[in-house]
Amino acid sequence: MLKLYETNHLRISYEPRLRLLEVQWLSDAATPAEFREGYWQALLLAERHQTRAWLSDFRTVPTPPEAEIQWLAQQWYPRYVRLKLDKVAIIKPLSASAQQALARIVQLADEAGHTNRPDAHYFDDPADARAWIERPFTKGQLPPAG
C-alpha cells in the first residue's frame, strides 16, 4: 500500500494491484477547510491513478456542517460519480451525527441525479471491507461495461 497523502486528520493510500484508493479519516476534528481539502485530494488522486475500487473508512469522519454537506452533494459528488469504479466500500461512521450526514449527502446527490454506481457496500469492520474489495467478482456481480 502506497501512502499518497497524510495530514493529522486524513490518510489516503493506494494499492496498485487492486487499483484501490483507501481514504481513512484519522480524526473527527478537521476544520471545514481541511474537510474539503481532504475530499478534493481523494478525488484528484483517484482520477490520477485511475482507481477502480474505493474504500472510505468513516469511523472517525468529521460531521460536516450544512455548507459542507451541500458542497459535497453539489460540487464534489458530480465529479466523483464519473470515476469508473467497480467497487465502493464504506466503513460506517461510529458517530450517529456523522451517519446522518452521510445519509443526507447520498440523498441530496441522488436527488440531483448523481447516483452512485456501483452501489456502495457498507461495513462495520475494516477487515470485512478489505476482504470484500479483494474478492473477485462472480458472474452476477460484474459491473456494467464502460
C-alpha positions as CSV (number, residue, x, y, z in Angstrom):
1,M,0.0,0.0,0.0
2,L,1.5,3.4,-1.0
3,K,0.7,6.4,1.2
4,L,-0.2,9.2,-1.2
5,Y,-1.4,11.9,1.2
6,E,-1.5,12.4,5.0
7,T,-2.5,15.1,7.5
8,N,-3.4,14.9,11.2
9,H,-6.9,14.1,10.1
10,L,-6.7,12.0,7.0
11,R,-4.6,9.4,5.2
12,I,-5.0,8.4,1.6
13,S,-3.3,5.3,0.3
14,Y,-3.3,3.4,-2.9
15,E,-2.9,-0.3,-3.6
16,P,-1.8,-0.7,-7.3
17,R,-2.6,-4.4,-7.5
18,L,-6.3,-3.7,-6.8
19,R,-6.3,-0.1,-8.2
20,L,-7.7,0.7,-4.7
21,L,-7.8,4.1,-3.2
22,E,-8.3,3.9,0.6
23,V,-9.4,7.1,2.4
24,Q,-9.1,6.9,6.1
25,W,-10.3,9.7,8.4
26,L,-7.9,9.7,11.4
27,S,-9.7,12.4,13.5
28,D,-13.1,14.0,13.6
29,A,-11.5,17.3,14.5
30,A,-10.9,18.6,10.9
31,T,-12.0,22.1,10.1
32,P,-14.4,22.7,7.2
33,A,-11.4,23.8,5.1
34,E,-9.5,20.6,6.0
35,F,-12.6,18.5,5.3
36,R,-12.9,20.0,1.8
37,E,-9.2,19.7,1.1
38,G,-9.2,16.0,2.1
39,Y,-12.1,15.2,-0.2
40,W,-10.6,17.1,-3.1
41,Q,-7.3,15.3,-2.6
42,A,-9.0,11.9,-2.6
43,L,-10.9,12.7,-5.8
44,L,-7.8,14.1,-7.6
45,L,-5.7,11.1,-6.6
46,A,-8.5,8.7,-7.7
47,E,-8.6,10.3,-11.1
48,R,-4.7,10.4,-11.4
49,H,-4.4,6.7,-10.5
50,Q,-7.5,5.6,-12.5
51,T,-8.8,4.0,-9.4
52,R,-11.3,1.1,-9.8
53,A,-12.0,0.5,-6.2
54,W,-12.7,3.0,-3.4
55,L,-12.7,2.2,0.4
56,S,-13.7,5.0,2.8
57,D,-13.0,4.4,6.4
58,F,-15.5,6.8,8.0
59,R,-15.3,5.5,11.6
60,T,-13.9,8.9,12.8
61,V,-15.0,11.1,9.9
62,P,-15.8,14.7,11.0
63,T,-19.5,15.5,11.0
64,P,-19.7,18.2,8.3
65,P,-21.7,21.4,8.8
66,E,-24.6,22.0,6.3
67,A,-22.4,24.1,4.0
68,E,-20.0,21.1,3.5
69,I,-22.9,18.7,3.0
70,Q,-24.2,21.0,0.2
71,W,-20.7,21.4,-1.2
72,L,-20.2,17.6,-1.3
73,A,-23.6,17.0,-2.9
74,Q,-23.4,19.8,-5.5
75,Q,-19.7,20.2,-6.3
76,W,-17.8,17.1,-5.3
77,Y,-20.2,14.2,-5.9
78,P,-20.9,15.0,-9.6
79,R,-17.2,14.5,-10.4
80,Y,-16.9,11.5,-8.1
81,V,-19.6,9.6,-9.9
82,R,-17.7,10.0,-13.2
83,L,-14.9,7.7,-11.8
84,K,-15.0,4.3,-13.4
85,L,-15.3,2.4,-10.1
86,D,-16.1,-1.3,-9.9
87,K,-16.4,-1.5,-6.1
88,V,-17.1,1.0,-3.3
89,A,-16.8,0.0,0.3
90,I,-17.7,2.3,3.2
91,I,-16.8,1.6,6.8
92,K,-19.6,3.2,8.7
93,P,-19.1,6.2,11.0
94,L,-19.2,5.5,14.7
95,S,-20.9,8.8,15.4
96,A,-24.7,8.9,14.9
97,S,-24.4,12.5,13.6
98,A,-21.8,11.5,11.0
99,Q,-24.0,8.6,9.9
100,Q,-26.9,11.0,9.4
101,A,-24.7,13.4,7.5
102,L,-23.5,10.6,5.2
103,A,-27.1,9.5,4.5
104,R,-28.1,13.1,3.8
105,I,-25.2,13.6,1.3
106,V,-26.1,10.5,-0.6
107,Q,-29.8,11.5,-0.6
108,L,-29.0,15.0,-1.9
109,A,-26.7,13.6,-4.6
110,D,-29.3,11.1,-5.7
111,E,-32.0,13.7,-5.8
112,A,-29.7,15.8,-8.1
113,G,-29.3,12.8,-10.4
114,H,-25.7,11.9,-9.3
115,T,-26.5,8.3,-8.5
116,N,-23.5,6.3,-7.1
117,R,-22.7,3.4,-9.4
118,P,-21.7,0.9,-8.3
119,D,-23.8,0.9,-5.2
120,A,-21.7,1.2,-2.1
121,H,-21.4,-1.7,0.3
122,Y,-21.4,-0.7,4.0
123,F,-19.3,-2.4,6.7
124,D,-18.7,-2.2,10.4
125,D,-15.3,-4.0,10.3
126,P,-12.4,-2.7,8.2
127,A,-11.1,-6.3,7.6
128,D,-14.5,-7.3,6.1
129,A,-14.5,-4.3,3.8
130,R,-11.0,-5.1,2.6
131,A,-11.8,-8.7,2.1
132,W,-14.8,-7.8,0.0
133,I,-12.8,-5.4,-2.1
134,E,-10.2,-8.2,-2.8
135,R,-12.8,-10.8,-3.6
136,P,-13.1,-11.4,-7.4
137,F,-16.5,-10.7,-9.0
138,T,-18.8,-13.6,-9.7
139,K,-20.7,-13.6,-12.9
140,G,-23.8,-12.0,-11.4
141,Q,-21.7,-9.2,-9.7
142,L,-19.9,-7.9,-12.8
143,P,-20.0,-4.2,-13.1
144,P,-21.6,-2.6,-16.2
145,A,-19.3,-2.2,-19.2
146,G,-17.6,1.1,-19.6
